[in-house]
Amino acid sequence: MGVAIAPSGPTSESGRIGPDRAHWLRAARETADDLATDAVAREQAGKTPFDEVSRLREAGLLTLLVPAGAGGGGADWTTAYAVVREIAAADGAIGQLLGCHYFLSWSTRFLSGPALVDQVERPSTAEQLAWGGGFARQEPSLRLARKGGGYVLDGRQSYATGVLVADRLAVRAERADTGEPFAVVVDPAHPRVRIDRDTDPFGQRLAAGGSVEFDAVPVAADDVAGSLSADEGVLSPPTALTAPVGRLLSVQLLLGIAEGVLAEVREYSRAGHSLRHPTWPAGSPQDPRMLALYGELTVLTRSASALTEQAVRAVHGSLARGEDLTFDEYAEVSVLVAMAEAAASRAAQESTTRALDIIGVRALSSRLGFDRFWRNARTHTLYEPVSHRLLDVGDYFLNGAHPAFVLPV
């Protein structure tokens, strides 16, 4: 196809302040192991995930992306992606919650100047605040109107991740006078902000999703983080990276779910519970149908993972280029991420569906909870369908068209 991979830049940790990548991967693995111990019971209870957010906070994962000099973990996006994938393998909903937090809490660095970054990031880091909301376009849009030296925010966002546990909200709103969309930061504790748990999805039940209503909520000028316009006259290539950076979190979530279900079903098979062929005793690893199915799902997931690693390297290299990045280079990165989205979506849906065939009728037991992987993957892929991403890939391959600037749901 000719999609170039941007150089990844140096990988050395020399001169680095704060914990290294190995520390954060170990912290993520330990947290994931902790979440896995009661994942089925928590998912079935469906309670608001305050406890789960506390687990992330205690592990230091909420401030992982904040520079170490500002009191954070000092990690980069490649590490954040790996952490989200690790958490998602144990609990897809908490993986989504954490990925949304990373994207929204970091968004001011893509969209704003240093003064606002410091103003927003300092209290967020000191108090380890959790972020929720979302920048995806919706109808009707939230409205941002001028009032005095600031603004007022009105409208209702029908679904947003993490809002039930959020200490800060970041949402998309259109200027009433110009129609230009902006990212807006809001304190959910304001009395004119109302959060409703009015969604009842069959999957991703612990992602703390809900609706948010804003009734003439005052917004200071400094809390308008920056423009979300897709117009290339307004959008710069470095700012445009907001979209593929955020969409790669969705990819990691789906891959984590796919890898999580395969790992859990494999352990179940090794325990001698799932093989059904009458000529082999329970626990035999020689059922050819099961071996072929494991092989097919492993190839599917590993292929999506390899493509995702290319996309991660491309995004990492593009972030390092900063203001030198061009729109042509951005387009190649965006298309590569779209390819990874399509591959990860298929891997997650196939793995979580067909893994149930390995277990057989025992998969119907709610006590085992294998169905949660399928429900989580299917819920996420309904919110993030890949049909438009495939159109982007095809249009780029055939016509050289730049993909649209589309932020993740």
N, C-alpha and C positions, 0 to 999 in steps of 0.2 A: 504493500500500500504506500510505502514511502514516508510513513510518519516517523519523523526524527525523534530521537531521545536526547533531550537536553543533557549536557554534562552534569554529573551529580556533584561535582566540586569535591574538595578535600573532605575526607571522613575522619581525619584524626581528631582525637579528643584533647590534644595538647593545648594548654592555655585555657582550658575550659574551667569555669567556676561552677561548683555545685555537683550533684550526683551525676554519674555517667549513665549511658543508655542501659547498661546491664542492671543497674540499680532499679530503674523504672520498670524494666521488663520483669524483674523479680518481684517488685511490689505489685505489679498487675497480676502476675501469676498467683501470688499468695491471696490477693483479693478475689480473684476468680475462683480459686479453690474454696474459699470461704463462702462465696455466693452459691457455688454448686452444691454445697452440703444440704441446703434447704430450698433449692430452686423450685422444685415441684410444689412444695407446700406454700411457698410465698406466691407463686404464680396463681395457684388455685384460690388462695385467699383474696388476692387482688387488692390489697390495702395500698394506700398512698405510700410511696417508697421513701419515707423519711429515714428509716433505719438504713436502707441501702445507700442513700446519699451520705449518711454519717460514716459508713464503711469506706466510701471513696475519699471522703475528707480526711479520715484518720490515716489513710495510706498516703496522703499528700498528692493524690492524683488530680484534684480539682485545680491546682495551681501549677501543674506540670509544665505548661507552655510559657508561663511568665518568666522573663529573664531572671537568672539567679541574683543579679545585682539589685533587682527590685523585690527580692524576697520569695521568688518562685522556684520552680524546679529546674529552669534553664534548659529544658529539652526542646527539640525541634519537632517539625510535623511528622517526620518519618517515625519518630518514637511515639508520638501521639497516636498515629495510625495503628501501630503495633499494639499499643495498650488497649485501644477500643476493640480491636479484633480479639484480643485475649479475653476481655471482659464479656464480649458478645458470645463467645463460645460457651460460656457458662450461663449467661442470662442475656438474651437478645434485647430485652426491654431496657435493661440497665446499660447495655452497650449503646443503645440509641440515646438514652438520657445523657450519658457522658459525652458522646460525640456531638450532640447538640450544644452542650455546655461549652465544649472546646471551640466550636465554630462561632457561637455568639459572643463569648467572652473575649475572643481574639479579634472580632470583626472591626473594632475601632482601630486596630493597627493597619488594617487594609484600607479603611475608609476615612480616617481622620488624621489630624496633625498631632505632633508630640504632646502639646499641652492637654488636649482632650484625652489622649491615651493615658497620660499620667493621672489625670483627674478621675478617670473611670477605673483604671487598673489598681491604683494604690489601695482604696478601701476594699475592692474585690479580693485582692491578694491577702491583705491583713486579716480579713474576716473569713477568708475562704468561702466566698459567696457562690452559690449555685445559680446558673443562668438558664432561662427558658425563653420560649417564644419562637420566632421564625421570620424569615425574610421572603418567603415565596409569595408570588403574586396571588391575590384572591379577589373575588368579587362578592359584595362591594368592598372597596378598599377602605382602610382606615384613613381618616382625614386629618390633616395637620393645618391649622389656621393661625395666622398671625394674631397676636394679642399683646399689646404693649411692647416690651422688649423681648418677648419670648413667643410661645405658641400655646395652643390648646389642642389636645388630641381627642378625637371622637370616633366611635365606631365599634364594631365587634369582630374579633378574629375567631372564626368558627372552630378551628383546631390548632393547637400549638403544643409542641413537646415540652415537658418539664415544668409547665406553668403551675402545677399543683404544689411543687416543692421549691419554686424559684425564689431567690432573694433579689434578683434583678431580671427584668424583661427587656428583650431587644426585639423590636417589631418593625414592619414595613408600613409606612404611611405616605400618602400623596399630599403634596402641598395643594391647598384649596385654590390658590390663585394661579398656579402654573401647571399642576398635574404631575410635577416631577416627583418620583418616589425617593424617600429618604429612610435611612435607618435611624430609629429613635430608641433611646434608652429610658426606661421607666421603672420606678420603684413600685412593686406590686402591693406594698403596704399602704399606698395612698388611698384615702377613703373613696375616691371616685373611680377606683379600679375594682372591678368585680370579676372574680374568677369562678367559673362553674365547672363542676365535674359532670358534664352533660354528655360525655361520650362513653359508649359501652362497647369497645371493639372486642372481637373474639381473640385477638392477639395483641402483642406488645402492651399488655394490660398494666405493666409496671413502669411505663414510660412517662407517667404523670401528665398525660395529655388532658386538655380541657379547653374550654372557650374563655376568652377574655373580653370584657366590655369596658370601654373607656368613655366616660361621661364628662366631657369638657375637662380633661385632666391637664393641669398646667405642665408645660414642658419648657425648661430653660433652653436658651439658644445653644448652650454648651452641651446639652444632651441630645442634640441632633447630630448624629455621628458622621453622616456623609451621604452623598447621593448614591442611589442604586439604579440610576438610569442605564439602560442598555445602549444608548446613543454613543457611538464611537467618538462623537465630538465632545462628549462629557466624560466618558469612560476612558481611562488610561489602561494600557496593557497590564501593569502591575496590579491595579485595582480589579481588573477583569479576572485575575487569578482567584478572587474570592469564590467564584463559581466552581471551578474544578477542585480547589482545595476542599470546599464543603462537600462536593459530591463524592470525593474519594472516601469521606467518612462513611457514607452510605455503602460504598463498595466493601469497606472493611467490616462493617456490620453484617452484611450478607455472607461474606466469606467466613466470618466467625461463627455464624449460625450453621453454615454448611459443615464446617470442620467440627463443631460441637456435637452435632447429631451423629456424624460418622464415628467420632471417638466414643460416644456413649453407647451406640449400638454395637460397636466392636467389643467393648467390655462385656456387654450383655451376651454376645455370641461366645466369647471366650469362656464365660461362666457356664456354657453348656445349656443355655435355655432356649435358643432360637432356631436351631437347625431342624428341618422338618422332613427330610428325605427318609423314607422308611427303612432303607438298607444300610444306613449309617447310624451308629449310636449317638445319643445326645453328647455334644461336646466335640464331635469330630470336625476337623477343619477341612474335610474333603468333599463337601457338597458342591458339585460343579456350578449349579445355578447361583448359589450364594457367592461363590468365589468370583464368578463373572460379574455379578452385580456390584460386589465390592470393588472390583477392578474398574468397572465403568465409572462409578461415582468418584473413585479416587482420581482417575484421569481427568474427569470433568472439573473437579475442584482444584487439582494441582494446575491445570491449564489456566483456569481463571486467576489463580494466585500468581502464576508467572507473568501474565499480562498485567496484573495489578502492580507487581513490582516494577515493571517498566514505567507504568504511569506514575508511581510514587517517585522514581528517580527523575522523571521528566519534570514533575511539579517542583521537586526539591531544587533542581538546577535552575528552573525558571525563577523561583523565589530569590535565588542567589544573584540573578542578573539584575534585579531591581529595575531601575528606570531605563536600563539598556534593552529591556525586553521589547520586542516588536509585536504587532498584532498578528503577523504571519506565524511567528513562533508560538504565541498564545493559542492560535487556532489549532496548531498541531498538538499541543498539550491537551487542549480541551477535547479533541477528537480521540486521543489515546485514552483519556479518562472515560469517555463515552463507551469505547470498546470494552474497557474493564467493567463498566456498569452492566453492560449487556451480558458479559460472560459470568459475572458474579450473580446476577439475577437468575440466570438459568441454572447455575450450579446450586444455588440455595433452594430453588423450587424443586429441582430434580432430586437432590439429596434428601431433603426433608420429606418428600412424598414417597420415594422408592425405598428409603431406609425402613419404612414401616413394613414393606414386603419381606424384608429380612427377618423381622420379628414374627410376622404372621398375626394370627388372631389375638395373641397376647398384647399386641400394640393397642388394642381397644381398652385396656385397663387404664383408668384414670390415675390409679395409684402409681403407675410407672411414669406417666407424664411425658411420653415420647411425642405426643401430639402437639405439645407446646412449641416445638421447633417449627413444625409445619405452619401452625397458626401465626407465629411471629414472623416467619419469612413471607407468608402470603399477605399479611397485613401491611408489611413494609413495602412490598412490591406493588400493592394497590395504590399506596400513596406516592410511590416513586416508579411509575411505569417506564419501561425502557423503549417504548415504541418511538418516541421523539428522538431519543439518543441514537437509535438505529438510522433514523432519517438523517440526522446530522452526519453520521459516518458515511452513509451512501452519498449524500450531497457533496461532502468534502472529497470523497474518492473520485466521483464522476465529474464534478463541476468546480472543485476547488473553493467551494463556498465556506465562509467562516461560520462556525456554529453560533447560535444565539447565546446571549448571556442569560443563563437560567440558573437560579439559585435553588438549593435543595429544599424540599418541604421540611 
